[in-house]
């Protein structure tokens, strides 16, 4: 049979290539086993063992490969077995990527993967293909994503989501090969993580640190990266509700909503202590999101002259202005977290604005989560790349699930994401002026993310939010992995989801 690289089976997201090479079909039989191929030292990698063992439960539930897990060499595999091995995926295939995997399908299925996460993805693909049809046609699947980070952001600060609900989202994300969950727990309306250092900041309902550690452990088991998001110097209204003297005020004494007075050392020390507490809790996470958005109305910096004086007199920035005090604060937070081993992230809307002279540059090591360009003075995405930043695409026109459809947003749909979005499509510059990179995408574009914002927390229940997320997340997962459309239309993609075992 002629190889058919366009056939991808019914996995979600679709495999990059599935070349059928013969007439045969692999079927697991009652004696078939999952085999973990031992490393050259003779020891099976413990993490790979955990990954395969966790997935084996789902194979058992599907009625296949229900025999005990075996360890050994590929040469010991029998007809109908599935062998899993960690290797470096490289060579002529071009699949040298930490999430890349290769499945060789004959009488025995051999899954080779570049990491434990990739091994889990390969097993997920096999499970979905088995659900979608009668066995796997002989051939080779070579798969990897076109974009590295595929994420969900959850605003738990304004609406409390239970631990079990968050654990359910982790399970759903794993099924879709989504690999990052960002938890935004501090807002003007609430603070929903336990604080032992400052219990006065907490909302009535909150997740305990024990519960958070269980979420962290489950995310690790499912190969999902967790990112804490503690926004400052804005969005601190709830944490500062008992400290109005720590809010930034105009020259006339008007307090800015939720804005920290970054000229006040005592106020800054308080926020830094909170940051340190959650940096300790999330010590195993590679990233920490520090916010930086909507500190004030960024067109009104002149209303806060104390910021400019702070930049010049305290920070020693010759000719420094209000914006320099703000950026210096972000840099100080970033440096504090970088010393603890984190890569730091911030929103895009406050820095490098066209109508502001900014003498202090944001540290290039800070990654930018680019969510909007509704204001013409906001910097375009390319500006951040030119200044050395990496960028995650949070396009609010497609990915903002805002409860109550507040601020003019409408609930995203899977059809719109599937039909019109791709990883290089960023928030538009203006009407009929897209902001877009064509594939192959810049190396600095490292990911994309869907966001739940709980502006009107009572507008939907937890269950309604979960239902509303299903189709958009599937469409995001498909387009972020493949970069394009593998099906004629969204309806055909939805049918593929059902065939692969994803239920509504």
N, C-alpha and C positions, 0 to 999 in steps of 0.2 A: 504494500500500500504506500502511496506517496505521502511523505510527511505533510501534515496539515497544521502549520503553526498558528492558524487563526482559531482553531478549535480549543476552547478553554474549559470545556466541561461546565458543570453547574456549581461552581464554588463562589462564595461571596466573601471578599472581593475576588474577581476573576483572576486566574493565573495568567502570568505574562505570556507563557508559551506552553502548549501541550501538543507535542509532535507525536502523532500516532505512527508507529513503525511496523505494525503487523496486524494480522487478523485475529490474534488471540485476545482474550479478556481474562483479567485476574479476578478470581473469586476467593474470598476467605472460606475455609472449610472448617468443620467442627474441631479439627486438630490444630488449626492455625494459631500462631502465637505472635505476640509482640516481643521483639528481641532488641535489647540494648547492646550495641556492639562495644566491646571493651576497648579501652585505650591501650596503646603500646605497652604501658606499664603493667597491663593485666588487670587494672582496676577500672570498673565502669565509673564514669564521672557521676558523682553523687547528685549534682544538680540535674543532669540529664535523666538520671534514674527517677528523680522526683517529678520531672516534667512528663516523662512517658507514663509513669504510674498514675499521675493525675488524669491524663487523657484516657488511660485504659478504662477508667470507670465509665466514660462516655461511650467508648466502643462497646463495653458490656451492655450498657443501657440500650444501644442500638442493635444488640443481638449478634455482634461479631467480635472476633478476637477476644473471647472471654476466658481463655486459658491463662494460667499464672505467667507473670512476666519472666522472661528468660534473659540470661546474660551469656555472651560468648562472641564468637567471630561470625562474620557474614557467611563463611564457608559452612557453618553448622546449620544454616537456615534450611528449612524444608519447603516443599511446594505449598503455597498459600500463606507463608509467613510474611511478616512485615518487620524489616530490620531497620533500626534507627542508629545513625552514627554522626558524631561531630567531626567535621573536617573543615579545612579552609576552602571555601568556594571561590575558585579563580580559574585562570586559563582562558581559552578561546570563547567560553560562553559569555563572558562579560558580567557574570553574576557574583563578582567579588564584593559582597555587601554583608554587613552583620545580620541582616534579616533575610538573606537569600537562602533558598533551599532547592534541592534537586530530587526528583522522584523518578527512579527508573522502574518501570512496570513490566514485568514478565511473569514467569511462574512464581517468582518471589518479588516482592516490592522492596526496593532499597531506597530509604530516605536519608540523604546526606544534607547536613545543615551547618551553617556557619556559626550558630550560637544556640543556646537552649531555647531562646525565644523563637528563633527560626525553626527549630525542630517542632515546637508547639504549633507553629503556623502550618508546617507541612502536614502534621497529623490532622489538624483541623481541615485542611483541604481534602485529604483522603476521606475523612469522615463525611464531609459534605458531598463529595462525589459518589460515595456509596449510598447516601440518602437519595441522591438524585437519579440513580440509575441502577442497572443490573451489572454490577462489577465495574472494573476500571479497564478500558481498552489498553492493550500493550502500547508502550511508548515512553516518552520522557517529558516530564514537566520540569521546566526551569522557571523559577519565580523569584521576584523581588519587587519591592515598591519603588515608585518613581519619586516619592517624597518620604523623608525619614520619620518625621513625627506626625502622628495622626491622633488628634486629641479631642477630649471633651473638657470644657470648663464648667464648673458648677458654682453658682453663687448661693452658698449656704448661709451667708451673713444675714440676708433679709428674710429668708424662709428657711425654717429648720427642716432638714431632711434626715430621716432616721438612719441609723447605722445599717439596718437591713436593706433599706432602699439603695444606699450607696453601694453595698455589696452586690446587689442585683445589677447595678450599672456596670460594675467591674466584670461580672459574668457576661453581660451583653457585649461589652467592649471586646473581651477576649474572643468571642465568637466572630467578631468583625475585623479582627487583627488591628484594632485601635490600641495604641500603646502608651497613652499618656492621659492622666486625669489631674486637672488642676482644681484645688479646693480653695475657694475664696470665702474666708470665714469672718472677716471684719468689714462692717459697713456702717453708714450713718444710722441705720435702723436696727442693727443687731451685731452681736459678737458671740459666735456659737461654738467655739472651742474652749474647753476648760483651761483656765489660767491659774496656776498655783502661786505665781508671784503677784498677780494682781487680780484676785477674784472679783473685785468690784467692776471689772469691765464686762463681765459675762451676762448674756441674756438669760431669761428664765429657763429656756430649754437650750441645752448645749450637749455636745458630744464630750464624754469624759476622755481623759488621756488613755485610759485602758481601752476604750472603744476605738480611738484613733489608732492605737498601736495594732489592734486587730485588723483594721482597715489596711494599714501599712503592710502587715504580714500577708493578707489576702492579695493585695496588689502585687507584692513580690512573687507570690506563688503563681500568679497569672501573668507574670512578666509585663506588668504595667507600671510605668514610672509615675510616682505621685509628686505633685508640685504644690507646696503651700503658697498661698497668696495673702499677704498681709499688706494692705494698701497704706501708703503714706507718701507725702505729707497730707494728702486729702483723704476723704472717706473715713475719717476717724470720729465721726459724730457720736457714736454710741460709746466708744471707749473713753471719750472725753466729756461725757454728759455731766459728770460730777466735777469737772475741772474747767469751767468756762474761762478761767484766767489763762488757760493754755491754748485758747483759740486765737488765730490770727485776726486782727481787726484793722479796719481802714483808719485813715487819719481822723475820721469823724467818730471812731469808736464802734463801728458796725462790725459784728463778728461774721466771718466767712464760714458758711456751713461746713462743719467737719474738717476745717483746715487747721493744721498744727502751726503754732507760732514757732517757726524754725529759728527765730532769733533768741528764743528762750532756752537756755541750757538745761533747765530743769525739765521742761516739756520734752525736749529732744531725748534726754536721758531716759525718761519714762518709756517712750516709744522704742528706743534701742533695747531696753530691758525686755520688752515684749518680743521683739525680733529675736533676741538671743534665746529666749525661752523656746520659741518654736523652731529655731535653727537646731536646738538640741533635740527636740522631739522628732524632727525630720532629718536627722543627721545622715541617714542613708540615702537621701534623695539628692540627685545631682543639681537640681535647680531650686531657686527661691524667687518668687515674683514679688517685687517691691511696689508695684502700682505706679505712682507718679502721675496718674491721669487726674483731670478735673480738680486740681489742687484749689484753684480759684477760677473765676472766669479769666482766661488767659489774656483777653484783651484789656483787662483792668489792672495790670501789674502796677501802674502808676498810682493806683489808689492805696498802695501799701508801701509808702516811701521808706519805712523802717527796714524793708528787705534790701533796698539799695544801699542804705547806710551800713547795714550789716555786711554786705558784700565788700564795701570799701574799707570800713573802719575795723571790722573784726576779722574778716577773711583776708584782708590786704590785697584785694583785687583792684588794681589801678583803673579808675574809670568804670568800675563794676556797677551793674544795675540790678534791679530786682530779680530779673530772670537768672542772673549769675548766682545769686544766693540760693535760688530754687535748684538749679543744676548742681551746685556744690553740695547741697544736701543729698541729692540722689547719689552723687559720687561717694559721699561719705558712707551712706548705707551700703552701697555696692562693695566698697572696700572692706567694710566690716564683715560682710557675708563671704566675700572671696577669701578672706583669711581663714574662714571656717571650712573652705573647700567647695562652696557653692558657685555655680554659674548663675548670674543674676539677670533677671528679666524686668522690663518696664514697658508700659504702654507708650504709644507714639505721639499723643496729641499735644504734649507740652514743650517739646524741644525742637530746635532748629526751625522755628516758625519764621515765615518770610518777612514779617514786619517787626522783628526783634533782632537787635544786635546782641549776639550771644558770645561773650568773650571766653567763657568757660565751656569747654567741650565735654559732652557726656563721655564717660569711659567707653572706648570702642569694645571692650569686653562685655558690655551690657547688651544682651539680646533684646530685640524690639518685637513686641507683640503688636502688630499693626492692625488696628481695628476699624479706623474710620478716617475720612478726609472731608467731613461735612463742612468744615471751615476752610475757605480758600487759602488762609494763611498757614494751615498745617503743612508740614513738610511732606513731600512725595516720598514714596518708598525708596526710590533710587538714591535719594539724599542719604539715607541711613546706610545703604550699601557702600556709597562713595566714602563715607566716613568710617568704614570698617566694621559696621555692625552686622550680625546675623539677624534674620527676620523670620517670624512665624506669622502666617496669614490667618487673621481672625476676621475676615471680611464680614462686616456687620450687615451688609445687604443680603447675604445668603445664610449666615450662620448665627444670627442673634435671635434666640428664642426668649423673648421678653414677656414675662407673665403679665397678663392684662393688655398685651399689645400696647404698652406704654410708649410715650415719646414718638409716636408715629410708626413704630415697628409693627409688622404683621408676622404671624407664626410662619417659620420656614416650612417648605414642603420638600419631600423627596424628589418630586418631579422637577421642580425648578432647579434644584442642585444638580440633578442628573443631566438635565437638558442643557444647562447654560454655564455651569461653573467648571473650572479646572484649577489645578494648584497654583498656576501663575496669574489667576485673575484676582486682583486686589480691589479694595474700595475705589470707586471711580473718582477721578479728579473733579469732574463736573458733568452736567448733562451732556450725553453724547461724547464724552471724553474718558474712555476707559483707561485704567492703569493696569497694565498687563505685561507679563513676560511670557514669551513662547517657549515651548520645550525645545531643547533640553534646558531646564531651569537653572538660574544661577546657583552656584554652590552655596551662596549665603542664604538662599531660601531653604530653611531647614525643616519647615513643617506647616501645618494648618490646624485649625481648631474650631469646633462648634462650641457655642456658649449658651448656657442657661443663665438668664438674669432675672432675679426674683423681685422686680420693681413693685408689683402688686401681688404680694405673697398669697393672698386668699383667692386670687382669680382662678387658680387651678389646684386641685389636690395632688398629692404625690402620684397617685395612680394616673391622673390625667396628664401630668407632665411625662411620666414614663411612656404612656401611649403616644403622646405627641412627638416624642423623640425617635421612635422606632424607625420610621421611614426616612427622615432626614439623616440620621446617623448611618443607615445602610447606604444611602446615596453618597454621603461623604466618604465612607470607607471604600466604596468602589472607585470613585473618581480619584481619590488621593493615592490609591494603590496603583491604578492602571494609567492615570493621566488622561484617559479618553473614554469614549463610549464603546462598549463591546456589544451592546444590544441596540436594536433599531429604535426603540423608544423606552420610556420609563415603564410602561405596562409590561413589556417583555422582561425588563430587569426585575420587576416585582415578581413575575412568575418564576424567574430563576431563584430568587430569594426563597420562595415557598418550596421549590424543588430541592433546594439545598438544606431544607429542614428548619428554616427561620420562619417562625409563626407569628402572626399578628396577635 
